[in-house]
Amino acid sequence: MIKVNGRDREWEENLTVELLLKKCKYTFPLIMVKVNGEYISNKNYKDTVIMDGDDVQIIHSIAGG
C-alpha cells in the first residue's frame, strides 16, 4: 500500500513515478512530485521506482493574477 496525496492506493511492483502519474490520470503540465518528502525532478520520473509504503505527494503548480 502507498499513499498518494494522503489517500491509500494499492502498490504494484515496478511502479515508477511516470507510471503512477499515468494511472492517476495526471496530465497537467506543471506538476511537482515528492516521494517521502524528497523532490523528484521530472527528468527522473521514468527511473524513480515507488516502493511499498512510500508516501507520494503530487502537486499542481498554478499561477494566477
Sequence and secondary structure as in RCSB ss.txt:
>XXXX:A:sequence
MIKVNGRDREWEENLTVELLLKKCKYTFPLIMVKVNGEYISNKNYKDTVIMDGDDVQIIHSIAGG
>XXXX:A:secstr
 EEETTEEE   TT BHHHHHHHTT   SSEEEEETTEEE GGGTTT B  TT EEEEEE     
